Amino acid sequence: MAVAFTTEERARITASLLDTAEELFATQGLKKTSLDELVAASGIAKGSFYAFFESKEELYKEVMIRRAPMLGKRLAAALDRPPGVEALAHIMRELIDVLTTDPFYRRLLTRPEELEAVARRVGAEEVARVTPHLLTPLLDYLARGQADGVIVADAPPEVLVGVLRTAGLLVLNRDRFGPDHPQVVEATINALARGLVA
């Protein structure tokens, strides 16, 4: 027989599941995180999980959506500057800072197969609910910079986002650069930023 939860219980359990999932998905990933682990802190039976989320992938998506505004605020601060070399370098430094300080998004960016599994299960349009917080403001910023003649116009903003993200690859592969890593990162950021300015 299904358990009926009060509104307050639902809110508490949902928050607990989200908190637990955020931690476990960041450290273990989607596949290795079990339902038993997800429900342990909330005090519900494994079968009751489905009264809150349709699947682990649905829960993963909700963690992404819950965290997106926080990262969006960090990005918004970088996007307040007028486009130019320093502004683009600042954006890349923010992206790198997210990769070095945020275990959930670090795993998300380094394990694209997890995001693909989520998109397959819940639909790409649901995963795209994160876009307005993160990608859309950056795309708009780059498009405005192109329209103003400050940022190179030989590639669409979507491609330029990919260029900005390449600085993050240096962080993900820091062990390959040894003690010169900080200087390599800074030189790469500056070179990319200069190359993106018209």
C-alpha positions as CSV (number, residue, x, y, z in Angstrom):
1,M,0.0,0.0,0.0
2,A,1.3,3.4,-1.0
3,V,2.3,5.8,1.8
4,A,0.6,9.2,1.9
5,F,2.9,12.0,2.7
6,T,1.8,15.4,4.0
7,T,2.8,18.6,2.2
8,E,5.5,19.3,4.8
9,E,6.8,15.7,4.6
10,R,7.0,15.9,0.8
11,A,9.0,19.1,1.0
12,R,11.4,17.8,3.6
13,I,11.9,14.5,1.8
14,T,12.3,16.1,-1.6
15,A,14.9,18.5,-0.2
16,S,16.7,15.6,1.5
17,L,16.8,13.6,-1.7
18,L,18.1,16.5,-3.6
19,D,20.8,17.2,-1.0
20,T,21.9,13.6,-0.8
21,A,21.8,13.2,-4.6
22,E,24.0,16.3,-5.1
23,E,26.7,14.9,-2.9
24,L,26.5,11.3,-4.2
25,F,26.3,12.2,-7.9
26,A,29.3,14.5,-7.5
27,T,31.4,11.8,-5.8
28,Q,30.2,8.6,-7.3
29,G,28.3,9.5,-10.4
30,L,24.8,8.5,-11.6
31,K,25.5,4.9,-12.3
32,K,27.2,4.0,-9.1
33,T,24.7,5.7,-6.8
34,S,22.1,3.3,-5.6
35,L,18.5,4.0,-4.6
36,D,19.3,2.7,-1.1
37,E,22.0,5.4,-0.8
38,L,19.7,8.1,-2.1
39,V,16.8,7.3,0.3
40,A,18.9,6.6,3.4
41,A,19.1,10.1,4.8
42,S,15.4,10.9,4.0
43,G,14.1,8.0,6.0
44,I,11.8,6.6,3.3
45,A,11.7,3.1,1.8
46,K,13.4,2.5,-1.5
47,G,10.0,2.0,-3.2
48,S,8.8,5.4,-1.9
49,F,11.5,7.1,-3.9
50,Y,9.2,6.9,-7.0
51,A,6.5,8.9,-5.2
52,F,9.0,11.8,-5.5
53,F,11.0,11.2,-8.7
54,E,10.4,9.0,-11.7
55,S,14.0,7.9,-11.9
56,K,17.5,8.6,-10.7
57,E,18.0,10.5,-14.0
58,E,15.0,12.7,-13.1
59,L,16.6,13.4,-9.7
60,Y,19.9,14.2,-11.4
61,K,18.2,16.7,-13.7
62,E,16.5,18.4,-10.8
63,V,19.9,18.7,-9.0
64,M,21.2,20.4,-12.1
65,I,18.3,22.8,-12.3
66,R,18.5,23.6,-8.6
67,R,22.2,24.4,-8.9
68,A,22.0,26.3,-12.2
69,P,20.9,29.7,-10.7
70,M,23.9,29.8,-8.3
71,L,26.3,29.2,-11.2
72,G,24.3,31.7,-13.3
73,K,24.9,34.4,-10.7
74,R,28.6,33.8,-10.8
75,L,28.6,34.0,-14.6
76,A,26.4,37.1,-14.5
77,A,29.0,38.9,-12.5
78,A,31.6,38.1,-15.2
79,L,29.1,39.2,-17.9
80,D,28.6,42.6,-16.4
81,R,31.9,43.9,-17.9
82,P,31.9,45.3,-21.5
83,P,33.3,42.7,-24.0
84,G,37.0,42.8,-24.4
85,V,40.2,40.9,-23.6
86,E,39.9,41.3,-19.8
87,A,36.2,40.4,-19.8
88,L,36.7,37.2,-21.8
89,A,39.7,36.3,-19.6
90,H,37.5,36.8,-16.5
91,I,34.7,34.6,-17.9
92,M,37.3,31.8,-18.5
93,R,38.7,32.2,-15.0
94,E,35.1,31.9,-13.6
95,L,34.6,28.7,-15.7
96,I,37.9,27.3,-14.4
97,D,37.0,28.3,-10.8
98,V,33.7,26.3,-11.2
99,L,35.7,23.3,-12.4
100,T,38.1,23.5,-9.5
101,T,35.6,24.3,-6.7
102,D,32.3,22.6,-7.7
103,P,32.5,18.8,-7.6
104,F,29.0,18.3,-9.1
105,Y,29.6,20.4,-12.2
106,R,33.2,19.2,-12.5
107,R,31.9,15.6,-12.8
108,L,29.1,16.7,-15.1
109,L,31.6,18.3,-17.5
110,T,34.2,15.5,-17.3
111,R,31.7,12.7,-17.6
112,P,29.5,13.7,-20.6
113,E,28.0,10.1,-20.7
114,E,26.1,10.9,-17.4
115,L,24.5,13.9,-19.0
116,E,23.7,11.8,-22.1
117,A,22.0,9.2,-19.9
118,V,20.0,11.8,-18.2
119,A,18.9,13.4,-21.5
120,R,18.0,9.9,-22.9
121,R,15.8,9.2,-19.9
122,V,14.1,12.5,-19.2
123,G,14.5,14.2,-22.6
124,A,16.8,16.8,-24.0
125,E,14.2,19.5,-23.6
126,E,14.1,18.9,-19.8
127,V,17.8,19.0,-19.5
128,A,17.7,22.3,-21.6
129,R,15.9,23.9,-18.6
130,V,19.4,24.6,-17.3
131,T,20.2,26.6,-20.4
132,P,18.5,29.9,-19.5
133,H,20.7,30.2,-16.3
134,L,24.0,29.3,-17.8
135,L,24.3,29.1,-21.6
136,T,21.8,31.7,-22.8
137,P,23.4,34.7,-21.0
138,L,26.8,33.8,-22.3
139,L,25.5,33.3,-25.9
140,D,23.7,36.6,-25.7
141,Y,26.8,38.4,-24.3
142,L,29.0,37.0,-27.1
143,A,26.4,37.9,-29.8
144,R,26.2,41.5,-28.4
145,G,30.0,41.7,-28.5
146,Q,30.0,40.5,-32.1
147,A,27.2,43.0,-33.1
148,D,29.3,45.8,-31.5
149,G,32.3,44.7,-33.5
150,V,34.4,43.9,-30.4
151,I,34.3,40.1,-30.6
152,V,35.3,38.2,-33.8
153,A,32.4,37.5,-36.0
154,D,33.8,34.6,-38.0
155,A,32.2,32.0,-35.8
156,P,28.8,31.8,-34.2
157,P,28.5,32.4,-30.4
158,E,27.9,28.6,-29.8
159,V,31.4,27.9,-31.3
160,L,32.9,30.7,-29.2
161,V,31.5,29.1,-26.1
162,G,33.4,26.0,-27.0
163,V,36.6,28.1,-27.4
164,L,36.0,29.6,-23.9
165,R,35.5,26.1,-22.5
166,T,38.9,24.9,-23.8
167,A,40.6,26.7,-20.9
168,G,38.8,24.2,-18.6
169,L,40.5,21.3,-20.4
170,L,43.8,22.5,-18.9
171,V,42.3,22.2,-15.4
172,L,40.9,18.7,-16.1
173,N,44.4,17.6,-17.3
174,R,46.5,19.5,-14.8
175,D,48.7,16.5,-14.0
176,R,50.1,16.6,-17.6
177,F,51.6,20.1,-17.0
178,G,53.5,19.7,-13.8
179,P,54.6,22.8,-11.8
180,D,54.1,25.1,-14.9
181,H,50.4,24.4,-14.8
182,P,49.3,27.8,-13.4
183,Q,51.4,29.7,-15.9
184,V,50.1,27.5,-18.8
185,V,46.5,28.2,-17.7
186,E,47.0,31.9,-17.5
187,A,48.9,32.1,-20.8
188,T,46.2,30.1,-22.5
189,I,43.4,32.2,-21.1
190,N,45.2,35.4,-22.3
191,A,45.9,34.0,-25.7
192,L,42.3,32.8,-26.2
193,A,40.9,36.1,-25.0
194,R,43.1,38.1,-27.3
195,G,42.3,35.8,-30.2
196,L,38.5,36.3,-29.7
197,V,38.7,40.1,-29.8
198,A,38.3,41.7,-33.2
